[in-house]
Each structure stands twice: as structure tokens, then as C-alpha cells.
Amino acid sequence: MSKLTIEQLQKYLELKYKDTGITESLFMKLVEEIGEVAEVLNQVQGRKNKTSDSCLAYELVDVIHYTFAIAALNGINLEEAIIEKDKEGSLKYNQSPNLSEYVKNI
């Protein structure tokens, strides 16, 4: 299986939602999916009884899906944003390496 890049995922989701995607409705789906992640984590941690066969991996994928779709429809390059935000955080919290440095070394 070939590797999926952030850029490919964003282009795919932009194509998928360009005619029907409304940021507000995608955001509502994102919030719903975050709630589903919380539900699964509560079940895994024993804070709630298991009520479904929801898979944490799939729920996290749904969160990523809607996050990336919203970014794509709003012209946000998440790869650049992730790297820049990590640089800021690394400087703020005096952490090394930052993501950009890490990627260069792998």
C-alpha cells in the first residue's frame, strides 16, 4: 500500500466536498466525532459501560477527516500549519527537536 500524504488527503477531501461541503455542517460533524472519541475513551478507561463496538482508531480517523475537510475548503495548508505551530510550541516550551528538524533527520 502506498503512503498517503497530508497534501493528498486535503486535495481528495476538497474534491469530495467542494460542491456540497459547508464548513459549518462539517464542523458540526467534527464535534459529533470528537464526542464519539470521548465515548470510546470513557469505555476503554472503564468510566462508562461498553455500549457499542466503536473503534477508537476509526473514531480518530473521522476527526481527522472532518478537520482536514474544513481546512481544505478554507484554503489552509495543514502540513505547513502543523510544522509552523510545532516550531512555535517547541520554542515556547524549550523542546528539541522541533517537527521540522525531526523530519529532516529521518
C-alpha positions as CSV (number, residue, x, y, z in Angstrom):
1,M,0.0,0.0,0.0
2,S,1.3,3.4,-0.9
3,K,1.7,6.1,1.8
4,L,-0.9,8.9,2.0
5,T,0.4,12.4,2.3
6,I,-1.3,15.3,4.0
7,E,-1.4,17.1,0.7
8,Q,-3.1,14.2,-1.0
9,L,-5.7,13.8,1.8
10,Q,-6.5,17.6,1.6
11,K,-6.9,17.5,-2.2
12,Y,-9.1,14.4,-2.0
13,L,-11.4,16.0,0.6
14,E,-11.5,19.3,-1.2
15,L,-12.7,17.4,-4.3
16,K,-15.1,15.4,-2.3
17,Y,-16.7,18.4,-0.6
18,K,-16.2,21.3,-3.0
19,D,-19.8,21.3,-4.2
20,T,-21.6,20.2,-1.1
21,G,-19.3,21.0,1.8
22,I,-20.4,23.7,4.1
23,T,-17.9,24.5,6.8
24,E,-20.5,24.8,9.4
25,S,-22.0,21.4,8.8
26,L,-18.6,19.8,8.6
27,F,-17.8,21.5,11.9
28,M,-20.9,20.0,13.5
29,K,-19.8,16.6,12.2
30,L,-16.4,17.2,13.7
31,V,-17.8,18.0,17.1
32,E,-20.0,14.9,16.9
33,E,-17.0,12.7,16.1
34,I,-15.0,14.2,19.0
35,G,-17.9,13.2,21.3
36,E,-17.6,9.7,19.9
37,V,-13.9,9.6,20.6
38,A,-14.7,10.7,24.2
39,E,-17.3,8.0,24.5
40,V,-14.9,5.3,23.4
41,L,-12.1,6.5,25.7
42,N,-14.5,6.6,28.6
43,Q,-15.5,3.0,27.8
44,V,-11.8,1.9,27.4
45,Q,-10.9,3.6,30.7
46,G,-13.8,1.9,32.5
47,R,-15.6,5.2,33.3
48,K,-18.6,4.0,31.3
49,N,-20.1,0.7,30.4
50,K,-19.3,-0.5,26.9
51,T,-22.4,0.3,24.9
52,S,-21.1,-0.2,21.4
53,D,-18.4,-1.8,19.4
54,S,-17.0,1.6,18.3
55,C,-13.3,1.5,17.4
56,L,-11.0,4.3,18.7
57,A,-8.9,4.2,15.5
58,Y,-12.0,4.7,13.3
59,E,-13.4,7.5,15.5
60,L,-10.0,9.3,15.4
61,V,-10.0,8.9,11.6
62,D,-13.4,10.6,11.5
63,V,-12.0,13.5,13.5
64,I,-9.0,13.8,11.1
65,H,-11.3,13.5,8.1
66,Y,-13.6,16.4,9.1
67,T,-10.6,18.5,10.4
68,F,-8.8,18.1,7.1
69,A,-12.0,18.7,5.0
70,I,-12.6,22.0,6.9
71,A,-9.0,23.1,6.3
72,A,-9.2,22.1,2.6
73,L,-12.4,24.1,2.0
74,N,-10.8,27.1,3.7
75,G,-7.5,27.0,1.7
76,I,-5.4,26.0,4.8
77,N,-2.3,24.0,4.1
78,L,-2.3,21.8,7.2
79,E,1.2,20.5,6.5
80,E,2.7,24.0,6.7
81,A,0.4,24.9,9.6
82,I,1.4,21.8,11.6
83,I,5.1,22.4,11.1
84,E,4.8,26.2,12.0
85,K,2.7,25.6,15.0
86,D,5.1,22.9,16.3
87,K,8.0,25.3,15.8
88,E,6.2,27.9,18.0
89,G,5.4,25.3,20.6
90,S,9.0,24.0,20.7
91,L,10.4,27.4,21.2
92,K,7.8,28.3,23.8
93,Y,8.4,25.1,25.8
94,N,12.1,24.8,25.0
95,Q,11.7,21.4,23.4
96,S,14.1,19.9,20.8
97,P,14.0,18.8,18.1
98,N,11.0,20.5,16.6
99,L,9.0,18.7,13.9
100,S,10.8,20.3,11.0
101,E,14.2,19.2,12.4
102,Y,12.9,15.8,13.1
103,V,11.6,15.3,9.6
104,K,14.9,16.4,8.1
105,N,16.7,13.7,10.1
106,I,14.6,10.7,9.2
